[in-house]
Amino acid sequence: MKNKKIIGRADKVDLPDLGIMDAKAKVDTGAYTSSIHCKRIKVNENVLSFQLPTEVQGKAVVKNFQTKDFFQKSIRSSNGETQKRYIIKTSIVLFGKSYQAEFSLTDRSRMKNPILLGRKLLKEKFLVDVSQKNLSYDEKKTS
């Protein structure tokens, strides 16, 4: 238990490599892989392209990304169906510390939070207190 930070059921996170700050994220210990809301996910000539709908200074914007650093994996969704999803690696900042994490790209438009933090990211680093939320974000605001 030593050196583990307490994280709540939800938080606001930064994904600096993707230019995303203060994005709403749900902590989900039932999910193994973290995921991020994307649109227009496609591969052409070994290049993965996708769009990230996000907010910049309160305005909705869509950011386009391309990468050759990705792989595919079968993931069981919350409804029990298995889907082939593309996975990217990117950094995420929680409690002022940057972590490398894998995110599956999926349409989360019907979900309340565009980002889901799974066990693979949480393991060995965090303890989840479901009575709390925005602990990392609150710490960031006061520092």
C-alpha positions in Angstrom: 0.0 0.0 0.0 3.0 2.3 0.4 3.4 5.1 -2.2 0.0 4.6 -3.7 -2.1 7.7 -4.3 -5.8 7.8 -3.6 -7.8 8.5 -6.7 -11.6 9.0 -6.7 -14.3 7.6 -8.9 -13.7 10.4 -11.4 -11.2 13.0 -12.1 -10.0 15.6 -14.7 -6.8 14.5 -16.5 -4.3 15.9 -18.9 -3.1 14.1 -22.0 -0.3 16.5 -23.0 0.9 14.5 -26.1 -2.6 15.0 -27.5 -3.0 18.6 -26.4 -5.9 17.7 -24.0 -6.1 19.3 -20.6 -8.7 18.8 -17.8 -10.6 16.1 -19.6 -13.3 14.3 -17.7 -12.3 10.7 -16.8 -14.1 7.9 -15.1 -12.1 5.4 -13.0 -13.3 1.9 -13.8 -11.7 -1.0 -12.0 -13.9 -3.3 -14.1 -12.1 -2.3 -17.3 -8.5 -3.6 -17.9 -7.6 -1.2 -20.7 -8.1 2.6 -20.5 -10.1 4.1 -23.4 -10.6 7.5 -25.0 -13.5 8.9 -27.1 -12.6 9.2 -30.8 -14.3 9.5 -34.1 -13.3 8.6 -37.7 -10.9 5.9 -36.6 -9.2 4.4 -39.7 -5.9 2.9 -40.9 -4.5 3.7 -44.3 -1.1 2.4 -45.4 -0.1 1.5 -41.8 -1.0 5.0 -40.5 -3.8 5.2 -37.9 -5.8 8.4 -38.1 -8.5 9.5 -35.7 -10.3 12.6 -34.4 -10.5 13.6 -30.8 -13.5 15.9 -30.0 -12.4 18.1 -27.1 -12.8 21.5 -25.5 -10.3 24.3 -25.7 -11.1 27.3 -23.5 -14.8 26.2 -23.3 -15.2 25.8 -27.1 -15.8 22.4 -28.7 -13.1 21.6 -31.2 -12.0 18.5 -33.1 -8.4 17.6 -33.2 -7.0 15.3 -36.0 -4.2 12.9 -35.2 -2.1 10.4 -37.1 0.4 7.8 -35.8 2.3 4.8 -36.9 2.8 3.7 -33.3 -0.3 1.6 -32.6 -1.6 -2.0 -32.4 -4.9 -3.8 -32.4 -6.4 -5.8 -29.6 -9.6 -7.6 -28.8 -11.5 -5.9 -26.0 -14.7 -6.9 -24.3 -17.0 -3.9 -24.0 -19.3 -3.2 -21.0 -22.2 -5.0 -22.8 -20.1 -8.2 -23.1 -19.3 -8.0 -26.8 -15.8 -8.4 -28.0 -14.5 -5.8 -30.4 -11.2 -5.3 -32.2 -9.9 -1.9 -31.2 -6.8 0.2 -32.0 -4.6 1.0 -29.1 -2.2 3.9 -28.8 0.3 4.8 -26.1 0.4 8.3 -24.7 1.2 10.1 -21.5 -1.4 11.0 -18.9 -0.8 13.3 -16.0 -2.3 12.5 -12.6 -1.2 14.2 -9.3 1.5 16.1 -11.2 3.2 13.0 -12.4 3.3 11.7 -16.0 2.6 8.0 -16.8 2.8 6.2 -20.1 -0.5 4.5 -20.7 -2.3 2.5 -23.4 -5.7 3.8 -24.6 -8.1 2.0 -26.8 -9.8 4.3 -29.3 -13.6 4.0 -29.3 -16.8 6.0 -29.7 -17.8 7.0 -26.2 -20.2 9.7 -27.3 -23.1 8.1 -25.4 -20.9 8.1 -22.2 -20.7 10.8 -19.6 -16.9 10.9 -19.6 -14.8 10.8 -22.8 -12.0 9.0 -21.0 -12.1 5.7 -19.0 -9.1 4.8 -16.7 -8.7 1.0 -16.4 -6.9 -1.3 -14.1 -3.7 -1.6 -16.2 -3.0 2.2 -15.5 -4.3 2.1 -11.9 -2.5 -1.1 -10.8 0.4 -0.6 -8.4 0.0 3.2 -8.5 -3.5 4.1 -7.1 -6.1 3.1 -4.6 -9.7 3.9 -5.5 -12.0 5.7 -3.1 -15.4 5.8 -4.7 -16.6 8.4 -2.2 -14.1 10.9 -3.7 -13.7 12.7 -7.1 -11.4 15.1 -8.8 -8.5 14.6 -6.3 -5.8 15.0 -8.9 -7.5 18.0 -10.5 -8.1 19.7 -7.1 -4.4 19.2 -6.2 -3.4 20.7 -9.6 -5.5 23.8 -9.0 -4.0 24.5 -5.6 -0.3 24.1 -6.7 
